[in-house]
Structures are given as C-alpha cells and as structure tokens.
Amino acid sequence: MFEIGLGHYLFVSALVFCTGIAVMATKRNAVGILIGAELVLNAANLNFVACGRYRVGGLDGQVAAAFVIVLAAAEAAIALAIFLNFYNALATIDVDRGDTLRG
Amino acid sequence: MASVLQTCLLLGVFVPLASFAFLALAGTKLGGSRRQPPSEPDPGHEHDHPTGPARGEPAAGYVATAAIAFSLVMALICLVIWLKHPESHDAFTQAARDAAVVWTVIGNVAIQFGVKLDALTVIMFLMVSLCATCIHVFSIGYMKGDPRFARFFTYMSLFCFSMLGLVISSNLVFLFIFWELVGVCSYFLIGFWFEKKSASDAAIKAFVVNRVGDFGFMIGLALCFIYLGDMSLDGAAAIFEAAAHAAGKAHGPLSAAAAAVAPESVSRASALFTTTLWGVPVATWLGICLFCGAIGKSAQFPLHVWLPDAMEGPTPVSALIHAATMVAAGVYLVGRVFLLLTPGAQFFIAVIGCITLTMAALIAIVQLDIKRVLAYSTLSQLGYMIFAMGIGAWIAALFHLLIHAFFKALLFLGSGQVIIGCHHEQDMRRMGGLWSKMPNTAFTFLIAVLAISGAGIPWTKLGLGGFYSKDEILAVAHYRHFGWEATPGDHEPHARTPAELSVVPVGFEPGVAQHGLAPGEQGHVAPAAAPAGSHEEAAHHEPAYAAAYPEVTRLPFILFLLPVLIAYVTPFYMGRCFVLTFLSPPRDRHVHEHAHESRIMYGPLLVLAAMTAVSGWMLFRGLVAEAVPQGGAPTLVPAIDGSTLHSAHHALPLWVGFSWMVGLLAAYLLYRNGFGVAERVRRLPALSAAYAVLWNKFYFDHVYDFLLVGGTKVVAVICRLFDNWIVDGMVNGSALATERISRFSGVVLDNMGVDGAVNLVGKTGWGLGGLLRSVHTGIVRNYILLAVIAISGLVIYILSAGNLIWTLIWVALAALALLVPRARLRGPQAYGR
C-alpha cells in the first residue's frame, strides 16, 4: 500500500531520539539515563543505516553504525563503572545527589 | 754684581726652606741618641718629661741653625757688596726689578716673582737672619729634652724662610703669601706645647685675630688689583703717584716711573681719588685696608690681644716673633706700601699707633709675668713704629724696628735664660736677687733695658738703641706739631734735593761709625748741642714740608704729648721688670737657691748685647735712610727725615731727654725692696680703680669676649633657631608634603584607581562566574536540557535561515522553562533508591 522510504526511518529515528532525550532529561536513576543515552545512539544508528541505504549507497552507513555500536558498548562499560564508583561514594545512584561539583 | 746679590738673597731665603723640608721628612730620624742621659733630672720641667734625649736632638737643631747661619752669611755678603758699590745701588735695584719673572697672569695683571732689592732689604735681611741665628743657638739649649725637639726646629726653619721671603718680596701678592706663611708658623709655634689648653687657645687666638687683620689686607689687595692693576710694589706706587697727580692731590714733578705710566692706567687709578665711600676717598680706604694687615700682624689696637697670649709659646719663639719676624712684618709692610698712603690713611695709622703705644705701656706697668711685661713693651714699641709711620717718620720707624729687634731679642732670650734658670718660673713675685746668680744674663738684660729706655746723655751723641730711634720719632712728631706750618718756607717747595731728604750711605769701616750717626752734611740723629751761631743756619736748612704737602695737616698736640709721656713710662716698666728680677731681695728661697745660668744660651746673649750697643750708631740708620721711598719727587705724603729737623732736636731734650733717668730711678725706688711700696701705692684710693683697669688690660678681652664671643653665641642661637625652624622646617615640610602626596597617590590613585581597575576586572569575572555558576546545577538532567535547548536553538537558527531573533526568543523561552522550575527540580527526592 505504501512503500516504506527514508522518511519513515527518519521519523522513527527522530521518535527514538526524542524518547532518549526525554528519558535522559527526566530520569534520576543513572541506569535510566544510560538507557536514554543508548536510545539516542541507536536513533543515530538508524539514521546512519537508513541514509546509507537510501542515499549514499555501499557499506558506509553500516560501518558507521557498527562503530557507534562498539562505541556504545564501551560507553556503557565506562558509564557502569562510573555508576559503581558513584554508588560507592554516595550509597545511591540518584544523579541529583551527585551535585558535589555544583556551581 | 746685581745677579750675585739676588742669588745670595734667594739662597738665603731658600736654604731655611730646604732645612724645613729636610727636618720635616727626616728630623726625628737624626741621630743623637748616643748622648748620655742628663745627670740630674730637671725638677722644674713640667712641659716635658726628661726621660733621656728626644729623637732628633740635638742634630735637628744643628741643621736648622746651620741653615739660618748660612742665610746670615749670605746677608753679610750682600751687605759687603752693597757697601762696596755705593755708586751702583740704583743699578742693582733696577736690575733686580728687571729680573722679576712672571709667575702667573690674573686677568690683565701679571703677578711677578722678583727680589725687591734696596738698602732696606739688605739691612732687614741681615737683621732677621742675625736675630734668628742667635735665637736658634739659644733654642738648642732652651729646648733641651723636649719630646718634640726636631719638630720645633722644623717650624723655626719654616718661620725663617717665611720672614726672609717676605723681606725680599717685590710683589704684594708674594708679600701676602709669605705674610700668611709667617702667620701659620706663629700658630704652630705659639701652640707648640699644645697639651696646655692655654697654649693651644693662644695659638688659635693669634691665628683668628690675625685673620681679622688679613681680611682687611685682602680687601686692600683687591683694591690695588682693581684700581691700580699692578701688584708689584714699585709699579703700584708709580701708578698711585701718577693718579694722585692726575687727581690734583699731589703737586710737583712726577718721578720717572710715575711719568711712564700708561694714560689708561692713570685714568682708571684716578677713580681712587674721585670715588668716595662714606665721605672718604677710596685711596684712603686702600691705605687703611692695607694697614689692617699690619694691625693684625703687628698687634696694634684693637687687634693687639693676641700678642700677650702668645707668651704661651716657648720663649725663643716669643723672641723670634717679637724681634725679627711676625710683628716686624707689619711695620715692614707699612714701610713698603708707604707710597700708597694718603694723608687720611696716614693720620689713621698715627692714631692707631698712638693708642697702642699708650695703652700697652700702661698695661705693662702692672704685669707680674716677666714675659708679659716684655710682650706689652713690644706692643708699646710697635705702637711707636706705627705711629712713626703715621707721622711720616719713615726712616725713624724702620730704624727703630731694626734696633728694637736686637734689644727685644736680647730681652726675650734673657728672660728665657731666667725662666730656665728658675725652672720654668715666670712670675716675678717669686724672683728677685738674681744678679748674683746669673751675672751675664743680668748684664745683657741691663743693656737691653737701657736701650729700650732710650738711655743716653742729652745734647751729646752718646746713647743706646732707643736713644736715637725713639728720639728721632719724637723729633718728627715735635716738628709735625710745632714746626709744621710755622716753618718759614725759605726754600721753594719743590727745590729740595735728595741729599736733603735722604742720607748718603756710610762706609763699612768700623772706625767711621760716627758717619752713621751724623750722616749727610750736618745731620744729627741725636739732638745736637748746636752752637748759637749755627742755629740760624740750621733753621735755614729746615725743609719746608708744609708748603709742599698742603693736604698733610699739623699733628694734634695729643698725638705728640702721649708718645712723650710714654717715653717716661717705658723706662719705668722696664726698670720695674729689671729691678724685680735681678736687684730686689729674693722673694722665693727655693727659686733663688736653684737659679743657675746655662752656658750655651748666653753666647747669643752676648752677640745680641753687642749688636744692641752698636746698632744705634752703626750703619743701620744710613742704610734705612738710603731706602727712603721718596727719590726726590714729592708724593702724596712726605717721608720726613728726622735728622734734618734741627729745631726739633734742639727742643726735644727738654721734653724727653731725661726720661730714662726719671723712669728708671722711679722704678728703682719703688721696687728696690720688692712689692711692698708698690702694694701700698696700689691701695691708694685714687689709684686702685686705675689699677683694676690696667690689671684687666683695659677690659679688652672682656669686651671682646662679651661682644664677639657672646655675639657669636647669639648668632649661633639665631642660626640654630633658623636651622631648627626654617631649614628643618623645609625638610620636614617636604617630608610632610611627600607623605601627603604619597598617601594621596597610595590611597586614592593606587588603592582606588589602579587596585580599583584590577578589582573591577576581578569582580567582573567574579560576577560573570557567579552568573554562569547558576547553570552548573550539578543536575545531569539540566545539562541535557541545556544541550537540547542549545541544539534546538541551532536548528531553529539554521532552519529560519539565520534569523537571530527567533533563535534568541526560543533560547530565552527554553532557558526560562528550565530555570523557573529549577528549585523544584533540585528537590531532595531520591528517585534512584
């Protein structure tokens, strides 16, 4: 009935992106924020892949997406390490409590 | 021959200088330590501590004595040459004048170094070197055991050099240089025993008082420099004479030197007579200022106060100062600048001399210290000389200076002998009866006393020393009062020949000493008992000065009377001194028993006694008279030859002929038995006040102490106030101003301005930081929101094709939306638990 094109991907991507932003902007739980960040990264992946498929051609978009996935994995690892330390220090992972460097 | 004369004189001057240099460098290293220590210690030596021979003793004394003896030999050679060539004296003088070398040029005035060579130089040189030689020999004995023996003779050599240099100077500048050298030597020697406070004070006093006189002298030199433009004695005199003629102050033919003066010099120098200061012509001021130097050096009123205090020096120094050098320099100076005197200046000089001779003689009556009696007698005799210069008795003044040098040196050396013999006792109250203990000294002392008293037989030619010179001074004074205008002018005023005014020099043969006494045709120094028949003839030859010198006035009677009266006082105080020391019964047994005579020291006494005895009628007067600064052409003031004043010489013995007998007899009667009679006389009510005045020396020291020292102190207080208030005020004010300015600069400019600017930068940063601080909430969500706002703003900016306004509106709204709920967002809830 209708053909799924680039616009749809982009729309979904934007939706995911905004969801991720919203999650990051609203969650206090550090893990939640990490999940939001993953959403944002995956929205970007979606864009890369979609644009690679419809516009650029070749494997460039997918390669970039693979980078981002790797990056996200590393980022998640680092983030979780930070959270553990955060918890060790403050006995909580409520990021609002980690305002020691507040201006 | 002229060059030989000059060489001899210069050698005679510079050998003592070489001796001075040698002794100054090596005096204390000279041997003499081989001498045995004195067998019996001298108990009276309080100045020196005889712990064996001092370094340089006695070789240093021998060196200095040899040097001055060499000068004496040179002087004798000069005298012989001079007397052997009576026809070429003018040539000698001229040759010496031509031989002068230019030392330096100041402005347009060339200062020449040369020898003033005339009969006066020759005879003065002889007198100075002879007296100095005797005093040197005496000093070797007197200074025995002094710890600074070598230094004493070092100074003595310098002193002799200075005085001899002064005598031969042909230039006022060099005269002044040697003059100051004499002054500084007197300072060294008066303060030789400077451990004594009184000695160092006396030295300072002598020096400072002389500075006062020298200040006047320097002004006189400056006037010479400005108006006359020639500092040589002859040149200045010639210009002065020419200017006086040009100004109509002097009449008659010009001398050759004066006629040769350039017209512009004459016109410049004429200002001396046309310019007046306080109603007195500058020419008179010139003479008075030059005379001021003599006031200081020759210790005339009112600067006489240093001379008695100078007795603090060793006795040979006193002898040297009083006889040959220091005080003689003043009279010699007046003699040399005689042609620069105006009648006014001359009158001033006569008044000063008269005051001095009167005052000093009166003070001498009451002195108890043997040396102080002699000091005041010197003052009085110097007063006579200066007075003689003032009344125009040029020859008599210098004649008296020469004679006085010998008998005063004799008196001082005799007193030195007495002082040493009595173990440094100077107080006549503790002496007495010394004739038997020291007969040689007493005898020579007596000769000197007779000489200073003017002892001689009136109306004959037999007399000693002062009999000739003082009588001649008084004769001129007599003439200047009684005969000045009354003398009939038989002669034309300008028709006088040099033979009338000066005296033909006498030969050197000892047998014709009478020639010196009676020089010229029928001149007599001593008042001559002229036969009645020749009286008219004598009056006929009386020179008519008054007509030739209308500006020179008759001498006031008081200026004649005072010297005559003092001629009675002089033998009295000298006789008192002699009687108290040698004749009256001993008053102090200890002093009398230990009194003794030193052998080396009375050799010079005998020489000087011989010179005193013969000086009156040897060649001195003839030589002085030859040098009289007149040369036939009349100048402003006359140099009156006393030996030609016959009427005065006839009248004078009535005035003073027996004064010496009266004075000496009175002294003998009064002091024959010591002070007893004198004490009773002194207690007379009428005399006690006079005694107090005399004892306090007319209160001069008190007045000077009050006026000058006190005045100086007042000035010092004013200066201190000035210093404290004005000078310190300026310093403090500037400090205060600096402090205020720095406070303004520190507080206002620095703290408020510079620091303000710096702080403003800081505060701006602080404020901005504070503003931006609020962004850093520490809440991750806020950061994300900010990022979203920023990105969305960027997107809007791009999408609106660069419309900044929409972008800002969006960002502002978003920021508001973020910041308004901030507090709520920072709530304490802990979701993550």
Interface residues (C-beta under 8 A of the other chain):
Chain A: I21 M24 A25 T26 K27 R28 N29 A30 I33 T92 I93 D94 V95 D96 R97 G98 D99 T100 L101 R102 G103
Chain B: L772 R773 S774 V775 H776 T777 G778 I779 V780 R781 I784 L785 V788 L825 R826 Q829 A830 Y831 G832 R833
